[in-house]
């Protein structure tokens, strides 16, 4: 039985010399019996390191079970072999007389388990975000050093733009290095983010042409194609690469990129067919996630383009305020803003938000902006305008709920926020109402920041009334309207986006805003202006939508007695003021402005 056992069996004396060994363990060591029997176990460790385990067993007088041991035997130096060792102390009449071991080779089982573990990690970690470059880097992080000593991922440049992938590539397409990682801090042939080139013919271009992975077991035997790719040949020489696998990243027969796996000194064993199968599975998982990121980028680009087309391109020229803006659509939802001309030289300012980053949110944003423009033309007070806009939002909510795709795509209930205010440059009176939107900030000519304290009502679509807030603005004030995305949903980013544009503040403020520190850091922007009327600024959802408005010369205040029952309305046309009501009287001779 001892001689015929498939497991390796050895017996040792108290000095750790081998007393007996069966043919199975001799085959594991790759040595004949004459070089094993009677030899100290420590001298045999280069072939099979068992002495630490046997010494532990004899010292503690207790057995160990299935202790893992790995080695590269002399008979097969290019392949790692794994063993499970069980050892027992041998005792006679209470004293130790030696030890015995039973050794099972478990190389195949360990390898299969490692492959399953790596695939499990890949499924859990690759594709954690909808970013193609991040997805490529995630592949490199899990494959090194567990599977390879270095890995490079190159993607077609069209993937980053969201364009549809192409079929087999037979020429030299523009590709970008999306991810790279190597042991011991080695650098690749191309830095991440740069354009990577592939010479023809090489295993890289061959894999792109026929969409089949390539296995190069020995780079030494493939010197011919290395002469065509000088940069990669230098990388292979510098890192000591001896084996590589090239796998195309494909989805439904369309090419997204290429993944290259390299093995060097840390993995003496070259890649084989089983490694090729594992690399192909890793590449397939990565390609699927990269394609998801590409589709998201495409939809995001379309939604962003639609949002831009639905918003004003330039700030309108008005006599009441000078306005400017900076808007980054598509991030944190669909935001809209507008500067509206009203009667009596008044101005309307509106900013709103619709959750979601898809096309539906952009379409809803456009419909709400159109509704606000139409309602503002009716000269409704801000609270009444929001009530009518709430009716529009309820209708949009009913349309969304009746859409079968709402349930299919698990869309959240409809909601939107809006802040609408009007400013009269004659009385310098600002009236505002809010439907779930943040109150604007007011910066005095002295640089003191405070809130307008507009009551924050329910979001649109709830069917509730809204409160009206009226305040008097000091000449030269800065009025700042900002989106929820820049100061509420992502407060950590709000400081970075809003604070640099509002950097000046009086050392002795007249009042302390009641908001948190994140929001209080939103300060005045620009220099102090002595012109009358407010300046307006909208920070937006990205680094933010900013509209900084500063008014032109305001009209002097007019007497209430000058309005004999009729409604006064003026507008600006071709640089000339026209009065469309009963004749008002002006308290200054320098009006209208020239």
C-alpha positions in Angstrom: 0.0 0.0 0.0 2.8 2.4 0.8 4.4 1.8 -2.5 1.2 1.9 -4.6 -0.4 5.0 -3.0 -1.0 7.9 -5.4 -0.4 10.4 -2.6 3.2 11.1 -1.6 4.2 9.4 1.7 7.4 10.1 3.7 8.6 9.1 7.2 11.2 11.2 9.1 13.3 10.7 12.3 13.7 13.2 15.1 16.6 14.9 13.2 14.3 15.5 10.2 16.1 13.0 8.0 14.0 11.0 5.5 13.7 7.4 6.5 11.3 6.3 3.8 9.7 7.7 0.7 7.3 6.2 -1.8 7.5 6.6 -5.6 4.8 9.2 -5.6 6.7 11.7 -3.5 9.9 10.9 -5.4 8.2 11.9 -8.5 7.0 15.2 -6.9 10.6 16.0 -5.8 12.0 14.9 -9.2 14.8 13.0 -7.5 15.7 9.3 -7.3 15.5 7.4 -3.9 19.2 7.5 -3.4 19.2 11.3 -3.3 16.3 11.4 -0.8 16.6 8.6 1.7 18.8 9.6 4.6 19.1 13.2 3.5 18.1 16.0 5.8 14.7 17.5 5.0 16.0 21.0 4.9 18.4 20.1 2.1 15.4 18.9 0.1 13.4 22.1 0.5 14.4 23.6 -2.9 12.5 20.7 -4.5 9.6 20.5 -2.0 9.6 22.8 1.1 8.3 20.5 3.8 10.8 21.1 6.6 8.9 24.1 8.2 5.7 22.0 8.5 7.4 18.9 9.9 9.4 21.0 12.4 6.1 22.6 13.6 4.5 19.2 13.9 7.3 17.8 16.0 7.6 20.9 18.2 3.9 21.1 19.0 3.3 17.3 19.0 0.0 17.9 17.0 -0.9 17.2 13.4 -1.6 19.7 10.6 -4.1 19.1 7.8 -4.1 20.2 4.2 -1.4 22.9 4.6 -0.9 24.5 1.2 2.6 24.4 -0.3 3.7 25.8 -3.7 7.0 25.2 -5.6 8.6 25.1 -9.0 10.2 21.6 -9.2 13.4 21.0 -11.1 11.6 18.6 -13.4 9.2 21.4 -14.5 10.7 24.7 -13.6 8.4 26.8 -15.7 5.2 25.7 -14.0 4.0 26.2 -10.4 2.9 23.1 -8.6 0.6 23.2 -5.6 0.3 20.6 -2.9 -1.8 19.9 0.2 0.3 18.5 3.1 -1.0 16.6 6.1 1.6 15.7 8.7 1.4 13.7 12.0 3.9 13.3 14.9 5.0 9.7 15.6 5.2 8.7 19.2 6.1 5.6 21.1 5.4 5.1 24.8 4.9 8.8 25.2 8.1 9.9 23.5 8.6 11.4 20.0 10.3 9.1 17.5 9.7 11.2 14.3 7.0 12.3 11.9 5.2 11.2 8.8 3.6 13.3 5.9 1.0 12.6 3.2 1.2 14.9 0.2 -1.5 15.4 -2.4 -0.9 17.4 -5.6 -3.7 19.9 -6.1 -2.3 22.0 -8.9 -5.4 21.7 -11.1 -7.9 22.3 -8.3 -6.0 25.4 -7.1 -5.7 26.8 -10.6 -9.4 26.4 -11.3 -10.3 27.9 -8.0 -8.0 30.9 -8.6 -9.7 31.4 -12.0 -13.1 31.3 -10.5 -12.1 33.7 -7.8 -10.6 36.1 -10.3 -13.8 36.0 -12.5 -15.9 36.6 -9.4 -13.8 39.6 -8.5 -14.1 40.8 -12.1 -17.9 40.6 -12.1 -18.0 42.5 -8.9 -15.5 45.3 -9.6 -15.4 45.9 -13.3 -18.1 48.3 -14.4 -18.7 50.1 -11.1 -19.1 53.3 -13.1 -20.4 54.4 -16.5 -16.9 55.7 -17.4 -15.0 53.9 -20.1 -11.5 54.9 -18.9 -12.4 53.9 -15.3 -13.7 50.5 -16.5 -10.5 49.8 -18.4 -8.4 50.7 -15.3 -10.5 48.4 -13.2 -9.5 45.5 -15.4 -5.8 46.3 -14.9 -6.3 46.5 -11.1 -7.7 43.0 -10.7 -5.5 41.3 -13.3 -2.2 42.5 -11.8 -0.5 40.8 -10.0 -2.9 37.9 -9.7 -2.9 36.9 -13.4 -0.2 39.0 -15.1 2.7 41.2 -14.4 1.5 44.0 -16.6 -1.7 44.8 -18.6 -2.5 47.6 -21.1 -6.0 48.5 -22.3 -6.4 50.6 -25.4 -9.8 51.8 -26.6 -10.9 53.3 -29.9 -11.2 57.1 -29.6 -14.7 56.9 -31.0 -15.7 55.0 -27.8 -15.0 58.0 -25.6 -17.3 60.2 -27.8 -20.1 57.6 -27.5 -20.0 56.7 -31.2 -21.1 53.3 -32.4 -18.3 50.6 -32.5 -16.9 49.3 -35.8 -16.4 45.9 -37.2 -13.0 44.1 -37.7 -10.2 46.7 -38.1 -7.7 46.1 -40.9 -5.9 49.4 -40.8 -4.4 51.5 -38.0 -7.3 53.0 -36.2 -6.9 55.9 -33.7 -6.7 54.3 -30.3 -6.2 55.8 -26.8 -4.4 54.2 -23.9 -7.2 53.9 -21.3 -5.6 51.8 -18.6 -2.2 50.4 -17.6 -0.7 48.7 -14.5 2.5 46.8 -13.9 4.3 45.4 -10.9 7.1 47.3 -9.3 6.0 50.6 -10.8 7.0 49.9 -14.4 5.7 52.3 -17.0 4.2 51.3 -20.3 5.0 52.0 -23.9 2.4 54.8 -24.0 1.2 56.9 -21.0 -2.5 56.7 -20.0 -4.6 59.2 -22.0 -2.2 59.3 -25.0 -2.7 58.0 -28.5 -1.3 54.5 -28.9 -0.2 53.2 -32.3 0.0 49.6 -33.5 2.3 48.6 -36.3 1.4 46.1 -39.0 1.8 43.1 -38.8 1.8 42.3 -35.1 -0.3 40.1 -32.8 -2.2 43.3 -31.9 -3.3 44.2 -35.4 -4.0 40.5 -36.2 -6.4 40.3 -33.2 -8.2 43.5 -34.3 -8.5 42.2 -37.9 -10.0 38.7 -37.2 -11.4 39.4 -33.6 -9.5 36.3 -32.3 -7.3 36.4 -29.2 -3.6 35.8 -29.7 -1.3 33.7 -27.4 2.5 34.3 -27.6 3.9 31.7 -25.3 7.5 32.8 -25.8 8.4 36.3 -26.9 11.9 35.2 -27.7 10.6 33.1 -30.6 8.6 36.1 -31.9 11.4 38.6 -32.5 10.3 39.3 -36.1 7.2 41.2 -35.4 8.8 43.1 -32.5 11.0 44.8 -35.1 7.9 46.5 -36.5 6.9 48.0 -33.1 9.9 49.7 -31.6 8.1 51.2 -28.5 6.5 47.9 -27.4 9.7 46.0 -28.1 11.6 48.4 -25.7 8.9 47.9 -23.1 9.2 44.1 -23.4 12.9 44.2 -23.1 12.9 46.7 -20.2 10.3 44.7 -18.1 11.6 41.2 -19.0 8.3 40.0 -20.5 8.5 36.4 -21.7 4.9 35.7 -22.6 1.8 37.7 -23.7 -1.8 37.4 -24.6 -3.7 39.9 -26.8 -7.5 39.9 -26.6 -9.8 42.2 -28.6 -12.6 43.9 -26.7 -15.7 43.1 -28.8 -19.4 43.3 -28.4 -21.6 41.5 -31.0 -18.7 41.3 -33.4 -17.9 45.0 -33.1 -14.5 46.3 -31.9 -14.2 48.6 -28.9 -10.5 48.2 -28.1 -7.7 45.8 -27.1 -6.4 44.3 -23.9 -2.8 43.1 -23.7 -1.6 40.8 -20.8 2.1 40.4 -20.1 4.0 38.0 -17.9 7.6 38.6 -16.7 9.8 37.4 -13.8 7.1 37.3 -11.1 5.2 34.6 -13.2 7.9 32.3 -14.5 5.3 30.0 -16.1 4.2 31.3 -19.6 0.6 31.8 -20.6 -1.1 28.6 -21.9 -4.5 27.8 -23.4 -6.2 27.9 -20.1 -4.8 31.3 -19.4 -6.0 32.4 -22.9 -9.6 31.2 -22.0 -9.5 33.2 -18.7 -8.1 36.3 -20.5 -10.9 36.1 -23.0 -13.6 36.0 -20.3 -12.0 39.0 -18.6 -12.0 40.8 -21.9 -15.6 39.9 -22.6 -16.7 41.3 -19.2 -14.7 44.5 -19.7 -16.0 45.0 -23.2 -19.6 44.7 -22.1 -19.1 47.3 -19.4 -17.2 49.6 -21.7 -20.1 49.4 -24.2 -22.5 50.3 -21.4 -20.3 53.3 -20.7 -20.2 54.2 -24.4 -24.0 54.0 -24.6 -24.4 56.2 -21.5 -22.0 58.7 -23.0 -24.0 58.8 -26.2 -27.3 59.3 -24.4 -25.6 61.9 -22.1 -24.2 63.8 -25.2 -27.6 63.8 -26.9 -29.4 65.0 -23.7 -26.7 67.7 -23.2 -27.1 68.9 -26.8 -30.8 69.0 -26.4 -30.5 71.0 -23.1 -28.2 73.5 -24.7 -30.6 74.0 -27.6 -33.5 74.6 -25.3 -31.7 77.4 -23.3 -30.7 81.0 -24.3 -27.4 81.2 -26.0 -26.6 84.8 -24.9 -27.8 86.9 -22.1 -30.5 89.4 -23.3 -29.8 93.1 -23.2 -32.1 94.8 -20.8 -32.2 98.3 -19.2 -33.1 96.8 -15.8 -30.1 94.5 -15.3 -26.9 93.4 -17.0 -26.8 89.7 -17.0 -24.3 87.0 -17.8 -24.3 83.3 -17.2 -22.2 80.1 -17.3 -24.2 76.9 -17.6 -23.0 73.3 -17.7 -26.0 71.1 -18.7 -26.5 67.4 -18.2 -24.9 67.1 -14.8 -27.0 66.4 -11.8 -30.2 66.8 -13.8 -31.8 69.1 -16.4 -31.6 72.8 -15.2 -33.1 75.8 -17.0 -32.9 79.5 -16.6 -34.2 82.6 -18.4 -34.2 86.4 -18.3 -37.6 87.6 -19.4 -38.7 91.1 -20.5 -41.8 92.3 -18.7 -44.0 95.4 -18.9 -43.0 98.7 -17.3 -39.4 98.0 -17.9 -39.5 95.2 -15.3 -37.5 92.0 -15.6 -38.3 88.4 -14.8 -35.6 86.0 -13.6 -36.3 82.2 -13.5 -34.3 79.1 -12.7 -35.6 75.6 -12.4 -34.5 72.0 -12.1 -35.9 68.6 -13.4 -34.3 65.4 -11.9 -32.8 63.0 -14.3 -30.0 63.0 -16.9 -31.9 61.4 -19.8 -33.7 62.8 -22.8 -37.0 62.8 -20.9 -35.7 65.2 -18.3 -34.4 67.5 -21.1 -37.8 67.4 -22.9 -39.7 68.2 -19.6 -37.2 71.0 -18.9 -38.0 72.5 -22.3 -41.8 72.3 -21.8 -41.6 73.9 -18.4 -39.3 76.7 -19.7 -41.8 77.4 -22.5 -44.7 77.5 -20.0 -42.9 80.0 -17.8 -42.2 82.3 -20.7 -45.8 82.2 -21.8 -47.2 82.8 -18.3 -44.7 85.6 -17.6 -46.0 87.4 -20.7 -49.3 87.7 -18.9 -47.7 89.8 -16.1 -48.7 87.3 -13.4 -47.2 87.8 -9.9 -44.6 85.1 -9.1 -46.9 83.2 -6.8 -49.7 83.1 -9.3 -47.3 82.1 -12.1 -46.1 79.2 -10.0 -49.7 78.0 -9.4 -50.3 77.9 -13.1 -47.0 76.3 -13.7 -47.9 73.7 -11.1 -51.0 72.9 -13.2 -48.7 72.2 -16.1 -46.5 70.0 -14.0 -49.5 68.0 -12.8 -50.5 67.4 -16.4 -46.9 66.3 -17.2 -47.0 64.0 -14.2 -50.3 62.4 -15.4 -48.8 61.9 -18.9 -45.7 60.2 -17.3 -47.8 57.9 -15.1 -49.9 56.8 -18.0 -46.8 55.9 -20.1 -46.2 52.2 -20.1 -42.4 52.8 -20.2 -42.6 54.5 -16.8 -43.2 51.2 -15.1 -40.8 49.4 -17.5 -37.9 51.7 -16.7 -38.9 52.2 -13.0 -39.0 56.0 -13.4 -39.4 57.9 -10.2 -42.5 60.1 -9.6 -42.5 63.4 -11.5 -41.1 66.4 -9.6 -39.5 69.7 -10.5 -38.4 72.9 -8.8 -38.6 76.5 -9.9 -37.7 79.9 -8.6 -39.3 82.9 -10.2 -38.8 86.6 -9.3 -39.4 89.9 -10.9 -37.5 93.2 -10.4 -38.8 96.7 -11.0 -35.9 99.1 -11.7 -38.2 102.1 -10.8 -39.1 101.1 -7.3 -36.2 98.6 -6.9 -38.7 96.2 -5.6 -38.0 92.5 -6.0 -40.9 89.9 -5.7 -40.2 86.2 -5.7 -41.8 82.8 -5.1 -40.2 79.4 -4.9 -41.4 75.9 -5.7 -38.9 73.7 -3.9 -35.9 75.8 -5.0 -33.2 77.4 -3.0 -33.5 81.1 -2.1 -31.3 83.5 -4.1 -28.4 85.3 -2.5 -28.1 89.1 -2.3 -24.7 90.8 -2.1 -24.8 94.5 -1.1 -22.5 97.1 -2.7 -20.4 96.7 0.5 -19.9 93.0 -0.1 -22.3 91.7 2.6 -24.0 88.4 1.6 -27.4 87.5 2.8 -30.4 85.4 1.6 -33.5 86.7 0.1 -35.5 84.5 2.5 -38.0 83.4 -0.1 -40.4 80.8 1.5 -39.5 77.5 -0.1 -42.7 75.9 -1.1 -43.5 72.3 -2.3 -42.0 71.2 -5.6 -44.1 71.5 -8.7 -46.8 69.0 -9.3 -48.1 68.9 -5.7 -51.2 71.2 -6.2 -50.4 73.6 -3.3 -50.3 77.4 -3.3 -47.0 79.4 -3.0 -46.1 82.3 -0.8 -45.0 85.7 -2.3 -41.9 87.4 -0.9 -41.2 91.1 -1.5 -38.1 93.0 -0.7 -36.3 96.3 -1.6 -32.9 96.0 -3.2 -30.2 98.5 -2.7 -28.7 100.1 -5.8 -25.7 98.2 -7.0 -26.7 94.9 -5.4 -25.6 91.5 -6.8 -28.5 89.0 -7.1 -27.3 85.4 -7.3 -29.6 82.6 -8.4 -28.2 79.0 -8.3 -29.4 75.5 -8.9 -30.0 72.9 -6.3 -27.3 70.8 -7.9 -24.5 73.3 -6.9 -25.4 73.8 -3.3 -27.9 71.2 -2.0 -27.6 67.7 -3.5 -23.8 67.9 -3.7 -22.7 70.3 -1.0 -19.1 69.0 -1.1 -18.8 70.2 -4.7 -20.7 73.4 -4.1 -17.7 75.0 -2.4 -15.5 74.3 -5.3 -18.0 75.5 -7.9 -19.6 78.5 -6.2 -17.0 79.9 -3.8 -14.3 80.9 -6.4 -16.8 83.1 -8.2 -18.0 84.7 -5.0 -14.7 85.5 -3.3 -15.2 88.9 -1.7 -17.0 89.6 1.5 -17.1 92.4 4.0 -15.0 91.8 7.1 -17.9 93.0 9.3 -21.1 91.7 7.7 -24.4 93.3 8.7 -26.1 89.9 9.0 -25.2 86.3 9.1 -26.9 84.0 6.7 -28.8 81.1 8.3 -27.5 78.5 5.9 -24.7 76.0 6.6 -21.1 76.8 6.0 -21.2 75.2 2.6 -23.7 77.6 1.4 -22.5 80.7 3.3 -19.3 80.5 1.3 -21.3 81.6 -1.8 -20.2 85.2 -1.9 -20.2 88.2 -4.1 -18.5 88.1 -7.5 -16.9 90.9 -9.4 -16.1 94.4 -8.3 -18.5 96.7 -6.5 -20.5 98.7 -8.9 -22.1 102.1 -8.2 -24.7 101.7 -10.9 -28.3 101.3 -9.6 -30.3 98.2 -9.8 -29.3 94.6 -9.0 -26.7 92.4 -10.6 -27.8 88.8 -11.1 -25.9 85.6 -11.1 -27.0 82.0 -11.6 -24.5 79.3 -10.7 -25.6 76.1 -12.4 -25.3 72.4 -12.0 -21.8 71.8 -13.3 -18.9 74.0 -12.2 -22.0 75.9 -12.6 -24.3 78.0 -14.5 -23.4 81.5 -13.7 -25.3 84.6 -14.7 -23.8 87.8 -13.4 -26.0 90.7 -14.2 -25.4 94.3 -13.5 -28.1 96.8 -14.5 -27.7 99.8 -16.5 -28.9 103.2 -15.1 -32.1 102.7 -13.3 -35.1 105.0 -13.8 -35.6 107.5 -10.9 -38.5 106.7 -8.7 -41.8 108.0 -9.8 -44.6 109.3 -7.7 -47.6 107.0 -7.0 -49.9 109.9 -7.7 -48.6 109.9 -11.2 -50.5 106.7 -11.9 -54.1 107.9 -12.3 -55.8 104.6 -12.4 -54.2 103.5 -15.6 -51.6 100.8 -15.8 -48.1 102.0 -16.7 -46.0 99.9 -19.1 -42.8 100.8 -20.8 -40.5 98.8 -23.0 -37.2 99.2 -24.7 -37.3 99.2 -28.4 -34.3 100.2 -30.6 -32.8 102.3 -27.8 -36.0 104.4 -27.3 -38.3 104.4 -24.3 -42.0 104.2 -25.2 -44.7 104.8 -22.6 -48.0 102.9 -23.1 -50.3 104.3 -20.5 -51.3 107.4 -18.8 -48.5 110.0 -18.7 -46.2 109.5 -15.7 -44.1 112.2 -14.2 -40.4 111.7 -13.7 -38.5 113.1 -10.8 -35.3 113.5 -12.7 -34.6 115.4 -15.9 -32.0 113.0 -17.2 -34.5 110.3 -17.9 -34.8 108.4 -20.3 -31.2 107.3 -20.6 -29.4 108.0 -23.8 
